[in-house]
Each structure stands twice: as C-alpha cells, then as structure tokens.
Amino acid sequence: MAGRSARDMTEGPVFGHILRMLMPMSFGILAMMLVGIIDTYWVGTLGTAQQAAVQMSFPVTMLVMSVSIGLGAGSVSAVSRAAGRKDSSSIPRISTDAMMLAILLVGAVSVVGILNVETLFRALGASDSMMPHLVDYMTVWFAGIVLIVGPMVAGNILRALGNAVIPSVMMMAAAAVNLVLDPIFILDDVFGLFPGLGWGVSGAALATVAANGCTFLMVLWYLVVREKLIDFNWEDFGEVWHHWLDIARVGIPACISNIFNPVAMTVAMSGLAMARFGDAAVGGLGVAGRIEAFAIVPLFALSACIGAVTGQNGGADRLDRVRQAFRSSFLFCIGWGLAVAAVLWIGADWFAAAFLPSEAGQATAVTYWRVVSLTIAGYGITIAASAGFNGLGRPAHGMAITAGRALGLMVPLVLAGSFLFDTPLGVIGGIAAANLLSGTLAAIFVLTRAPMTAKHGKQRRRKQTPLADAAEDPA
C-alpha cells in the first residue's frame, strides 16, 4: 500500500481501526468548532452590523464547504477502494488527481464568488448596513478558499489510507494559528501590541485563510516528501479524467447529501414551525442544537472515518468485515447516544440558565435536550451508514438514507407537530421522531438487505501500444 504510514485495514480488529481514527478526528473537529466560537466573539466586538454580516455569510460558506466535503468523500472512496484492491501503483495517481480536481473546481468557485459577492448577498436579502462588511469578508474568504479546501481533501486522502493522526494534527494546528491571528488581524490594538493591524471583518477572513495556508504547505510537504503520494508524471489525460469521474460519482451525491440536514433545520426554525412560537423559542432551539453538536462530535468523527474502513474492505471483497464495520459503528452510536442523553438530561436546567436569558427559551432548550437527546443514536446511525456507503462507492444508498431522514421524515414531522400540537414540543417531537425512525430503518436496511460489495464504476480501457496490439493479434 502506498505511503509509509498507510495501514492495511483489511486485517485486524475492524472497530479497532475505526476507534484509532475516531479519537484524533474528534479532537480536530472540536478545535475547528472552537475557532468558530472565538471568531464570533472577536467579530462581535466590532459592532452589530459586522457580526450580522459574518453570520449572514454562513449559508454561503457552508454551501461551498459542502463542495469540499463531497470532494473529500469521493477521494476517500477512490483511494480506499484502490488500497483494498492492493493497487498500490494507482494510489499516488488517484491522490494527485483528487488534489488537482479540488484546486480547479474550488478555484473556479473562487473567481465566480469574488465577482458576484454583492449580487449574491443582495439576492439573499442583506441590508445596506451589512453589505460593505459582507463584501470585505467574503472577498478575502473567496480569494483564499483553495487554501481552506486543499488541506481538507489532503486529510481525506490520508484517512483513506488509515492515517487519521496527521490530518487531525493539521486541523488543530490550523485552529491554534487562527486563534492567535484573530485578535491581531481583527482589532486595532491588542494590549498595546500590533497597532494598526486591525482589519475588521476582512481580518477575520484573513486569519482563517492564513492559518489554513500554513496547514496546506505542511500537508503538501507531507504528501510529496514523506508519503510519496503525489505523482508528478503526466502520461495520459484519459487516466486523469477516469479518476475525476470516479471521484465525482461519489462526491456529487455526497455534496448534495450534506445539504439536506441544514435545509431540514431551516424548516424547523422557520415561520412554519418554531418561529410561530416567538423569538425565544427559536433561540432556545438554536442554542440546544449548538450544545448538542458539541456533544456528538464523536459521531461526526465516526462518519469521517468509517468510509475508509468500508472502502478498503469492500475493495478487498471482505464483505464480512464491511458488515462488521457497519454493525460496530451502529453499536457505538447507541452507546455514545445514551451517554450524551444522560448528561444532557441531568444538566439541561443548568445549561439552559447559562446560555439563555428568557424563561421561554430555557424551557424550549430543556425540552429539546430531554426529548431529542434520547434519539441522538438514530441520527448517528444515518450519517455513519451514509458515509460507509460512500466509501463503498455506492453514494445513491447514502443519499437515500440522508434524504429520507431530513426531507422524507423530519420536514413533514416537524410541520405536522407544529400545527397539530401548536407548541414547541410538537416541533421538537418531530425532530426526535425523525431521528428514531430513520436510525431504525437505516440499521435494518444496512444489516439485512443492503449490498456490502464495493462498486468500482466502469473500468477504463487503457491505450494499446503497437507492440501490445501485435501481441494480441499475432496474425
């Protein structure tokens, strides 16, 4: 298998491989979430318009990040399946083509974004007071998006080969640099130091870009020099195109799947659901969701790791190990979900009082933590199942599971709960029911009916040399 630190995950304890990757990945995700909180704090010191502008940018940045998540999922699938087939000679070429595709696609997004920042946010309803800050922030962010996405795709390539430590270290390093640069680049003066470097909201974007730029340089060195995973030989564009199609075959559905949950949560927050019961109820739901997100970081990490294990074992035709990867992951979701439910149930009143000023908001959050927390395992099972199928090169199964939960269950259930019960409990009950039903149905389907084989796509016809043609046709 290519790469000095690559691991063969077709042998040894299946869940041991998942757990070995899950732990460092959890720390990396937590570090990046912490950056988001600190960014919000420092930008908030600039003023209401500046903070509103950065919050307004969130849907657009998340949409672009969905593209990178899709590229990462496609890269994990292609590389891990090749590793499982023991096709070591193809792994550097696939890795190189994955990085090239990411840079080209995100580079195009960068150009289009810079040229259309004001038009885009006018269409989204940004106010005149927010617009100059949005232009400042998003112009820098779009200009540096390649430096943000590049390390993400590179990290996915390493995880596909069983190396989760280096990508996690890179994430934590980027977070640390970002935290240091934030006050220096955002504020006019930091404790009498660095006078004149405060660039406001554009400084917040620049801190993120600079931190990720440092990480990109480090991870490129690691891929090229340490792991020998970048192939500088250019022999046949047809092979490059073939790899791009294989990555896109998984990446495009994975990108779309990543949008379903934010859409469903937007509906849950909207005037058709929670917003019917006032701003305090919306705030309570938002805070409850943010606290829950921190609590289920290991489930997010699991979804980032399982694809490498299913991909390698599917590529090696170890179907028993693929099924075992799904089964052990689902059991982990149940165990972690119950632990989180216990903590949130006990601490619900304290958390609500600490983060929410109004009694109505507190009541909504407490209800959420004591109802939805009991069904967290269902959500974890759906995202783990979806990622596992992406690793197998079967993104249609993964997209069906995520769409079924978000659009097929959560949206209609929260709308029905809102109007039938006419209280925030109806919306919360709809979310809980969607988690429970989708997790149960996904587990039954995966463990009893779903195919465990890897799908490699169409095989590429290689060019034949005249000598090879003569050998095939001796007459």
Long-range contacts (C-beta under 8 A, 24 or more apart in sequence): 1-83, 1-86, 1-88, 1-91, 1-161, 2-83, 2-88, 2-89, 2-91, 2-92, 2-95, 2-161, 2-227, 2-228, 2-229, 3-91, 3-158, 3-161, 3-163, 3-227, 3-228, 3-229, 4-226, 4-227, 4-228, 5-158, 5-161, 5-163, 5-166, 5-226, 5-227, 6-83, 6-161, 6-162, 6-163, 6-227, 7-161, 7-162, 7-163, 8-83, 8-162, 8-312, 9-162, 9-308, 9-309, 9-312, 9-313, 10-84, 10-312, 10-313, 10-316, 10-318, 10-321, 14-309, 14-313, 14-321, 14-324, 14-325, 14-328, 15-324, 15-325, 15-328, 15-329, 15-332, 17-162, 17-309, 18-302, 18-305, 18-306, 18-309, 18-325, 18-328, 18-329, 18-332, 20-162, 20-164, 21-159, 21-162, 21-164, 21-301, 21-305, 21-308, 22-164, 22-298, 22-301, 22-302, 22-305, 23-301, 24-164, 24-165, 24-167, 24-168, 24-169, 25-159, 25-164, 25-167, 25-168, 25-301, 25-304, 25-305, 26-297, 26-298, 26-300, 26-301, 27-168, 27-172, 28-167, 28-168, 28-169, 28-170, 28-171, 28-172, 28-301, 29-171, 29-297, 29-300, 29-301, 29-304, 30-294, 30-297, 31-171, 31-172, 31-174, 31-175, 31-176, 32-171, 32-174, 32-175, 33-293, 33-294, 33-297, 34-175, 34-179, 35-175, 35-178, 35-179, 35-208, 38-178, 38-179, 38-182, 39-178, 39-182, 39-204, 39-207, 39-208, 42-182, 42-183, 42-186, 42-187, 42-204, 43-186, 43-201, 43-204, 45-186, 45-187, 46-186, 46-200, 46-201, 49-129, 49-130, 49-133, 50-133, 50-200, 50-201, 52-127, 52-129, 52-130, 53-126, 53-130, 53-131, 53-133, 53-134, 53-137, 53-201, 54-133, 54-137, 54-201, 54-204, 56-121, 56-124, 56-126, 56-130, 56-134, 57-121, 57-134, 57-137, 57-138, 57-141, 59-124, 59-262, 60-120, 60-121, 60-124, 60-138, 61-141, 62-262, 63-259, 64-106, 64-109, 64-113, 64-145, 65-149, 66-255, 66-258, 66-259, 67-105, 67-106, 67-109, 67-149, 67-255, 68-102, 68-106, 68-148, 68-149, 68-152, 68-153, 69-152, 69-254, 69-255, 69-258, 70-250, 70-251, 70-252, 70-253, 70-254, 70-255, 70-256, 70-258, 71-98, 71-101, 71-102, 71-105, 71-149, 71-153, 71-156, 71-247, 71-251, 71-255, 72-152, 72-153, 72-155, 72-156, 72-251, 73-156, 73-250, 73-251, 73-254, 73-255, 73-307, 73-387, 73-390, 73-395, 74-98, 74-246, 74-247, 74-248, 74-249, 74-250, 74-251, 74-252, 74-254, 74-390, 75-102, 75-153, 75-156, 75-157, 75-160, 75-247, 75-251, 76-156, 76-157, 76-159, 76-160, 76-307, 76-308, 76-311, 76-390, 76-391, 77-160, 77-246, 77-247, 77-250, 77-307, 77-311, 77-390, 77-391, 77-392, 77-393, 77-395, 78-160, 78-243, 78-246, 78-247, 78-250, 78-393, 79-157, 79-160, 79-161, 79-311, 80-160, 80-161, 80-307, 80-308, 80-309, 80-310, 80-311, 80-312, 80-315, 80-391, 81-311, 81-312, 81-314, 81-315, 81-391, 81-392, 81-393, 81-454, 81-456, 82-315, 83-160, 83-161, 83-311, 83-312, 83-315, 84-311, 84-312, 84-313, 84-314, 84-315, 84-316, 84-318, 84-454, 85-315, 85-316, 86-316, 91-161, 91-229, 92-228, 92-229, 92-230, 92-231, 93-231, 93-239, 93-243, 94-243, 94-246, 95-157, 95-223, 95-229, 95-230, 95-231, 96-229, 96-230, 96-231, 96-232, 97-239, 97-240, 97-243, 97-244, 97-247, 98-153, 98-157, 98-243, 98-247, 99-150, 99-153, 99-154, 99-157, 99-223, 99-230, 100-240, 101-244, 101-247, 101-248, 102-149, 102-150, 102-153, 103-146, 103-150, 106-145, 106-146, 106-149, 106-150, 107-146, 109-142, 109-145, 110-142, 110-143, 110-145, 110-146, 113-138, 113-142, 113-145, 114-139, 114-142, 114-143, 117-142, 133-200, 133-201, 136-200, 136-201, 136-202, 136-205, 137-201, 137-202, 137-204, 137-205, 138-205, 139-202, 140-202, 140-205, 140-206, 140-209, 141-205, 141-208, 141-209, 143-209, 144-205, 144-206, 144-208, 144-209, 144-210, 144-212, 144-213, 147-209, 147-212, 147-213, 147-216, 148-208, 148-209, 148-212, 150-212, 150-216, 150-219, 150-220, 151-212, 151-215, 151-216, 151-219, 154-216, 154-219, 154-220, 154-222, 154-223, 155-219, 157-223, 157-229, 158-222, 158-223, 158-227, 159-304, 159-305, 159-308, 160-307, 160-308, 160-311, 160-312, 161-308, 162-308, 162-312, 164-305, 166-219, 166-222, 167-219, 170-215, 170-218, 170-219, 171-215, 173-214, 173-215, 173-218, 174-211, 174-212, 174-214, 174-215, 175-211, 177-210, 177-211, 177-214, 177-215, 178-207, 178-208, 178-211, 178-212, 181-206, 181-207, 181-210, 181-211, 182-207, 185-210, 236-463, 238-460, 238-463, 239-460, 242-460, 245-457, 246-393, 246-456, 246-457, 249-393, 249-395, 249-457, 250-390, 250-393, 250-395, 252-395, 253-390, 253-395, 253-396, 253-398, 253-399, 254-390, 254-395, 254-398, 254-399, 256-399, 257-386, 257-395, 257-398, 257-399, 257-402, 257-403, 260-402, 260-403, 260-405, 260-406, 260-407, 261-402, 261-405, 261-406, 263-406, 263-407, 263-411, 264-405, 264-406, 264-407, 264-410, 264-411, 264-414, 264-434, 265-289, 267-410, 267-411, 267-414, 267-415, 268-410, 268-414, 268-427, 268-430, 268-431, 272-415, 272-418, 273-414, 273-415, 273-417, 273-418, 273-427, 273-430, 274-364, 274-418, 274-424, 274-427, 276-418, 277-364, 277-423, 277-424, 278-360, 280-356, 280-358, 280-360, 280-361, 280-364, 281-360, 281-361, 281-364, 281-424, 283-356, 283-358, 283-361, 283-364, 284-352, 284-356, 284-360, 284-361, 284-362, 284-363, 284-364, 284-365, 284-368, 284-424, 285-364, 285-365, 285-368, 285-424, 285-427, 285-428, 287-352, 287-355, 287-356, 287-361, 287-365, 288-364, 288-365, 288-368, 288-369, 288-372, 289-368, 291-344, 291-351, 291-355, 291-365, 291-369, 292-340, 292-344, 292-368, 292-369, 292-372, 292-373, 292-376, 295-340, 295-343, 295-344, 295-376, 296-336, 296-337, 296-340, 296-376, 296-379, 296-380, 298-332, 298-336, 299-333, 299-336, 299-337, 299-376, 299-379, 299-380, 299-383, 299-384, 300-383, 302-329, 302-332, 302-333, 302-380, 302-383, 302-384, 302-387, 303-380, 303-383, 303-384, 303-386, 303-387, 304-387, 306-384, 306-387, 306-388, 306-391, 307-387, 307-388, 307-390, 307-391, 308-391, 309-388, 309-391, 310-388, 310-389, 310-391, 310-392, 311-391, 311-392, 311-393, 311-454, 314-391, 314-392, 314-393, 314-452, 314-453, 314-454, 315-454, 315-456, 317-453, 317-454, 319-452, 319-453, 322-388, 322-392, 322-452, 323-447, 323-452, 325-388, 326-384, 326-385, 326-388, 326-446, 326-447, 327-447, 329-381, 329-384, 329-388, 330-381, 330-384, 330-385, 330-443, 330-446, 330-447, 332-380, 333-376, 333-377, 333-380, 333-381, 333-384, 333-439, 334-377, 334-381, 336-376, 336-377, 336-380, 337-373, 337-375, 337-376, 337-377, 337-378, 337-380, 338-377, 340-373, 340-376, 341-373, 341-374, 341-376, 344-369, 344-370, 344-373, 345-369, 345-370, 345-373, 363-424, 364-424, 364-428, 367-424, 367-425, 367-428, 368-428, 368-431, 371-425, 371-428, 371-429, 371-432, 372-428, 372-431, 372-432, 372-435, 374-432, 375-432, 375-433, 375-435, 375-436, 375-439, 376-435, 377-435, 377-439, 378-434, 378-435, 378-436, 378-437, 378-438, 378-439, 378-440, 379-405, 379-435, 379-438, 379-439, 380-439, 381-438, 381-439, 381-442, 381-443, 382-438, 382-439, 382-442, 385-442, 385-443, 385-446, 388-446, 389-450, 392-451, 392-452, 392-453, 392-454, 392-455, 393-454, 393-455, 393-456, 393-457, 394-451, 394-454, 394-455, 397-450, 401-438, 401-442, 401-445, 404-438, 404-441, 404-442, 405-434, 405-435, 405-438, 405-442, 406-434, 409-433, 409-434, 409-437, 409-438, 410-434, 410-438
